[in-house]
Amino acid sequence: MAAFLPRLARARWLSPLLLLLLWELGSRTGVIPARTLAAPSSVLWTLVQMIASGELPSNLAVSFVRVATGLVIGVSTGVVLALLAGLSRPGETAVDAPVQMLRTLPVLALSPLFIVWFGIGETPKIALIAFGSLFPVYLNLYNGIRGVDVRLVDAARSFGLSRLELLFHVILPAALPSLLVGLRYALSVSVLILVVAEQINASAGLGYLINNARDFMRTDIIVVCLIVYAGLGLAADWLVRSLESRALAWRPALLKG
């Protein structure tokens, strides 16, 4: 079994490698025109050039600031609203219904309205990311708080814990796995929204590069930017997984892993 696993791991790379080879072959033979899709070798060379010239790092930094700012606002708002709705009946009455109503709105369809409200600068881009990342955090943390075992709460009260101690020592630790799940979803959603948000009159960022590349039919640059977007999503997921492995080290499943 131990010898089979490395072979299985190597086999998982065969189909992506074969796909790249077929893609390169199709581009070299003219089956796939360069204006339709650049060859992998061209994409790699363009990536090296964009990194060496500083064009990619500078625009990536702009996109990173946008998504990070939107996430901070959205996640913070989602946590506050979830605490208000999850910890008290009046808070649930006041918060949950509007949030449930707003989360059914398609985020990307709000971009014209956000442009009217906030103009065409950085604000609507950040606002879209914040709005989209709010709901995964709210829903998961709210359900996590409501799903805390009542026996844990009763046991904590029997030891004389105050409401504040009960919150920090029992409720929040029990709801932390749900919060981290919501954070993973929020990170993925934020990257998806970033792709569209940066099409709004951007003068820098990955979306700006894609718009310029589209105008000049530079499919190699478009593919490079798409790869970077994918890399941002993978890096965000890795970050939350790392946080989860440390924050939830007490869970048996993680100890066994």
Secondary structure, 3 states (H helix, E strand, C coil): CCCHHHHHHHHHCHHHHHHHHHHHHHHHHCCCCCCCCCCHHHHHHHHHHHHHHCHHHHHHHHHHHHHHHHHHHHHHHHHHHHHHHHHCHHHHHHHHHHHHHHCCCCHHHHHHHHHHHHCCCHHHHHHHHHHHHHHHHHHHHHHHHHCCCHHHHHHHHHCCCCHHHHHHHHHHHHHHHHHHHHHHHHHHHHHHHHHHHCCCCCCCCHHHHHHHHHHCCCHHHHHHHHHHHHHHHHHHHHHHHHHHHHHCCCCHHHHHC
